[in-house]
Amino acid sequence: MTPLEKIIIDKIKKQDLITFETFMDMALYYPGLGYYTSPDLKIGRKGDFYTSPHLHKIFGAMIGKQLEEMWEIIERPSVFHAVEIGAGAGYLCKDILDYLKTREIFQSLNYIIVEINPVMIEKQKELLSNPPNPPFIKVMTRRGGERGLLDEKVKWISSLRELNNIRGCIFSNELLDAFPVHVVEIVNEDYPSPTPLPQREGVRGRVKEIYVAFDGNKIIELKQDISSIDIINYIKEFSIDIPNGYRTEINLKIKDWLKEISEILHEGFVITIDYGYTAKEYYDEERSKGTLLCYHKHRMNENPYENIGKQDITAHVNFSSLKKWGEEIGFKTIGYCPQGTFLISLGIDEVITELYGNSLDYESEILKIKGLILPQGMGESHRVMIQYKGERLPTLRGFSMRNQINTL
């Protein structure tokens, strides 16, 4: 039994049972022992999963290109905040800065990484201080010596609350899919319950929540009454009509996350790139087991109760909730589409020519880049949404081909 597993079991014993959301939160974020807070966290070839920046550095270049367009739209402010939440190993940051280092925006750029894991911060600093080719830009100190771009352009914080009244862009890649979720199941009318819920509009049968308990030997699941009326409100809000036996996830934390961003963003954009669907797709009757998955050493499984603290636990994002809740607090939804479509619309062909047009490795680079844009890779599984806060009515090149806002 791992130390974290013991802590979770002790909590269960004190409370009899905990919601799956509480379990997932502890498994991923318990200080020093959770998956994302552990000093042993590894992402990439030696870890449990890849992200787009691991596949090819052109992904970071394209995000840099998008930031540049946003800077132009809000009239080139002298300070443009680029806030990356959860920077992983730091590859996205490095690739963005490497692409923008010779452009006008670079002098205005204030790059901030929001990171809760001290070990990952050190890994990010090491990467940015000693990057592989191409060489990182250097700047001169007042004493005449050289120092890395890191000291000039990147700042680390542990919470968005450390920022205030910023202009720029707040962005994330595969962040929201790791927010702890409630897991619910629709049960038959005759399912035994000490305090049965009345029938709710839009739901066939009773809504039960999945709780985590301990039977003396192992962690088990129990179906009990919901822990919060917000779950029922969510089901009604997104007109979810699902049959008996249907199991799925509900992510309520996205709402608080958007409010937190709104409080610190004076004007600018929010880029969200993640696995996900519209509400209609997410809660389709054919997706009867939900989307919850675990990743351990590049292998996928459906058992969150093994390798506790040592494996990632994810659930797809309901992008309809991101749009609706964002608009309720003043965000405008600029666009939504698959990652591949977004990158092509934004001009990835131009950047490929710019970076590799005269390279002997052109064909091999193209093969790697295809994984970012083709439907068989991340081109279709990952979706891009951009929201805006401010008085303007901006349009973005990345959504010029196939903006799917109307599906949300």
Residue, then its C-alpha position, 0 to 999 in steps of 0.5 A: m500500500t502506497p502512502l497516498e493510498k493509506i491517506i485516502i483509506d484513512k479519510i474514507k474510514k473517518q467519513d465512511l465514504i467519499t465522492f469520486e471527485t474527492f478521490m480523484d482530487m486526492a489521487l492527482y493533487y494531494p501535496g507531494l504525493g498526488y500524480y501531478t504534485s509528486p517529485d516523480l512526475k514524468i511526461g513524455r517518452k519516460g513518463d505516462f503520456y505524450t502531449s502535442p509539444h512532445l510530438h513536434k516543436i511546431f506546435g509551440a510555434m503555432i501557439g506563438k503565431q496565435l499569440e502574435e495575432m492576439w497582440e495585434i488585435i488588442e493594439r500591441p500593448s507594451v506589456f502582453h501577458a502570456v500565461e501558461i497554466g500547467a507547463g509540463a516539462g516546459y517544451l511548449c514555453k521553450d518553443i513559443l519563445d524560440y519562435l517569437k524571439t526575433r519578432e516585435i511582440f517579443q519585447s512586450l511579452n511577459y511569459i508566466i507559468v502557473e505551476i504547483n509542482p516545485v520539481m516540475i518548476e526546476k525541470q522547466k528552468e533547466l530546459l529553458s536554461n540549457p535548451p537543445n538546438p536551435p540555440f536559445i537567445k541570449v541577452m546581455t546583463r548590465r555587467g556585460g555577461e550573458r544570461g539566458l532568456l529565462d531570467e528575462k522573460v519567464k516568471w513562475i507563480s503557483s496560482l492565478r490569484e497572484l495576477n491582477n488586471i492583465r492584458g494578454c492571453i491565458f492558455s492551457n494544453e490538456l489541463l481541464d481533462a485532469f480536473p476532478v469530476h463527479v461520476v454519476e449513474i442513472v439507475n432503475e426506478d426500483y433501485p433501493s435508496p434510503t432517501p430516493l430522489p424525485q423524478r427530474e425533468g430531462v432524466r429517465g430514472r434516478v441520478k446516483e453518484i459514485y462514491v468511494a468506500f473501503d470494505g476492509n480489503k480494498i477500495i470499492e465503489l458505492k452508488q448513493d444519492i448525489s452530494s450536491i444539487d449542482i449535479i442535477n442543475y447541470i443535467k437540466e442546464f445541458s438538457i441531458d437525457i440519458p437512459n437507465g444504466y448510463r454512467t458518465e462524468i460531470n465537471l463542475k470545477i470548470k465554472d470556478w476556473l473560468k470565474e478565477i480567470s475573469e477576475i484577473l483578465h482585464e482584456g484578452f483571450v483564453i485558449t483551451i486545447d484538450y480532449g473533448y466534445t460538445a454536450k450533445e456528443y459527450y452525453d450521447e446514448e452510445r457513450s454509456k460508460g463515460t470517458l474516464l480513463c487512466y494512463h500509466k507508462h503509456r498504457m491506458n486502463e479504466n481502473p482509477y483504484e490501482n497505481i494510486g498517485k502513480q497514474d494519470i486520471t482523465a475525463h473529456v471536457n464538455f466544451s459546451s459548458l466552457k462556452k455557456w459558463g464563459e458567456e454568463i460571466g462576460f466572455k465571448t466565444i470566438g471559435y471552436c474546432p478540431q486541433g488539426t483544422f485550427l492549425i491548418s487555418l492558422g497557417i501551419d504550412e507557412v510556418i513549415t516552409e519558414l522553419y524547414g523549407n531549406s532543411l534536409d530533414y524536411e520530409s522526416e519533419i513533415l511525418k512528425i507534424k502530421g500527428l498534430i493535424l491528421p484525424q488519426g492523431m491529435g488533429e481530431s481528438h483534441r479540440v481548440m476553443i478561444q474565448y475573449k474578454g473585452e469590448r472588441l469583436p475579434t476574429l481569428r485566422g485559426f477559425s476561418m475554415r471550420n468554426q463549429i461554435n454553432t454545434l455547442 
